Amino acid sequence: MSANISLMGNLGGAPETRISDNGTLIATFPMASNSVRNTAEGQIKKTNWFRVTAFGKQAETLARYLRKGSRLCVQGRLTFNPWLNRNGEPQVSADVVLQEFQFVPGGRRDESGESGESAAIPPTEVQDVSGQSAAAH
């Protein structure tokens, strides 16, 4: 089962790349998205983690410009995949197959104090499913 999802968040690590058997570049990275919920006891803040996978030109662009802490908006297909941790306990991962993305200004600072984004990234660049760039309006 899958659903479409839109997320804005920060990369939890630099994109890792590999080449598929048919020669397609694949980039995978963890992404954290924060949410806040108001309750009678006050605000509850929660961080949700997703594993995002991009293919082809999108993977190439993301691997080139992003690093840990980079801020990004993504849209894609969400799936939940069960797995067992080292202790044999069941876990579930939230995986997103990227369809579109948009660079977002800002981002957290990494341990060295550098911003989590490259100044060369045009903040309005959008990559669609076909992998072609278009300016956001």
C-alpha positions as CSV (number, residue, x, y, z in Angstrom):
1,M,0.0,0.0,0.0
2,S,1.3,3.5,-0.8
3,A,0.0,7.1,-0.6
4,N,1.3,10.4,-1.8
5,I,3.0,12.7,0.7
6,S,4.5,16.2,0.8
7,L,7.2,16.9,3.3
8,M,9.4,19.8,4.3
9,G,12.4,19.0,6.5
10,N,16.1,18.6,6.9
11,L,18.4,15.9,5.7
12,G,19.7,13.7,8.5
13,G,22.7,12.7,6.4
14,A,24.3,13.3,3.1
15,P,22.7,11.4,0.1
16,E,24.3,8.0,-0.5
17,T,24.5,7.0,-4.2
18,R,24.7,3.8,-6.1
19,I,24.2,2.5,-9.6
20,S,21.4,0.0,-10.3
21,D,21.9,-3.1,-12.4
22,N,20.4,-1.2,-15.4
23,G,22.7,1.8,-15.0
24,T,20.3,4.2,-13.2
25,L,21.8,6.4,-10.5
26,I,20.0,6.1,-7.2
27,A,20.4,8.5,-4.2
28,T,19.0,7.7,-0.8
29,F,19.0,9.9,2.3
30,P,17.3,10.2,5.7
31,M,15.0,13.2,6.1
32,A,13.5,14.6,9.4
33,S,10.2,16.5,9.4
34,N,9.0,18.1,12.6
35,S,5.4,18.6,13.7
36,V,3.8,20.4,16.6
37,R,0.5,19.5,18.2
38,N,-1.3,21.6,20.7
39,T,-2.8,19.7,23.7
40,A,-4.3,20.7,27.0
41,E,-0.9,20.1,28.6
42,G,0.9,22.3,26.0
43,Q,2.7,21.8,22.8
44,I,4.0,18.4,21.9
45,K,6.8,18.4,19.4
46,K,7.6,15.3,17.3
47,T,10.2,14.5,14.7
48,N,9.3,11.9,12.1
49,W,12.0,10.2,10.0
50,F,11.7,9.2,6.4
51,R,14.0,7.4,4.0
52,V,13.8,9.2,0.6
53,T,15.0,7.6,-2.6
54,A,15.5,9.5,-5.9
55,F,16.5,8.2,-9.3
56,G,18.3,9.4,-12.4
57,K,18.8,13.2,-12.9
58,Q,17.0,13.9,-9.6
59,A,19.4,11.7,-7.8
60,E,22.3,13.3,-9.5
61,T,21.1,16.9,-8.6
62,L,20.4,16.0,-5.0
63,A,23.7,14.2,-4.5
64,R,25.6,17.1,-5.9
65,Y,24.0,19.9,-3.8
66,L,22.7,18.5,-0.6
67,R,24.4,17.4,2.6
68,K,23.4,16.8,6.2
69,G,21.2,19.6,7.5
70,S,20.1,20.8,4.0
71,R,16.4,21.9,4.0
72,L,14.2,20.4,1.3
73,C,10.6,20.0,0.3
74,V,9.7,16.7,-1.3
75,Q,6.7,15.1,-2.8
76,G,6.5,11.4,-3.5
77,R,5.0,8.0,-2.9
78,L,5.0,6.9,0.8
79,T,5.3,3.2,1.8
80,F,5.7,1.6,5.2
81,N,8.1,-1.4,5.3
82,P,8.5,-3.7,8.3
83,W,11.9,-4.9,9.4
84,L,13.6,-6.5,12.5
85,N,16.2,-4.6,14.5
86,R,19.3,-6.3,16.0
87,N,17.3,-7.6,18.9
88,G,14.7,-9.2,16.6
89,E,12.1,-6.6,17.5
90,P,9.7,-5.5,14.7
91,Q,10.2,-2.0,13.4
92,V,8.6,-0.1,10.5
93,S,10.3,2.4,8.2
94,A,8.6,5.2,6.3
95,D,10.0,5.3,2.8
96,V,9.4,7.9,0.1
97,V,10.0,7.4,-3.6
98,L,10.7,10.9,-4.8
99,Q,8.5,12.4,-7.5
100,E,9.3,16.1,-7.1
101,F,11.5,18.3,-4.9
102,Q,12.2,21.9,-4.3
103,F,15.2,23.5,-2.6
104,V,14.3,25.5,0.5
105,P,16.5,28.3,1.9
106,G,17.8,27.8,5.4
107,G,18.7,24.6,7.0
108,R,20.4,23.6,10.2
109,R,24.1,24.2,10.9
110,D,26.3,21.1,11.0
111,E,28.9,20.4,13.7
112,S,31.5,22.6,11.9
113,G,29.1,25.6,12.0
114,E,28.5,25.6,8.2
115,S,25.0,25.9,6.8
116,G,23.4,22.7,5.6
117,E,23.0,24.0,2.1
118,S,25.2,25.1,-0.8
119,A,25.0,28.7,-1.9
120,A,25.0,27.5,-5.5
121,I,21.5,26.0,-5.1
122,P,18.9,28.2,-6.7
123,P,16.1,28.2,-4.0
124,T,13.3,28.3,-6.6
125,E,14.5,25.3,-8.7
126,V,12.0,22.5,-9.0
127,Q,12.6,19.0,-10.3
128,D,9.6,17.2,-11.6
129,V,9.2,13.5,-12.3
130,S,10.6,13.8,-15.7
131,G,13.8,15.2,-14.2
132,Q,13.7,18.5,-16.0
133,S,14.2,21.7,-14.1
134,A,11.5,24.4,-14.0
135,A,11.3,27.7,-12.2
136,A,8.8,27.8,-9.4
137,H,6.1,30.5,-9.6
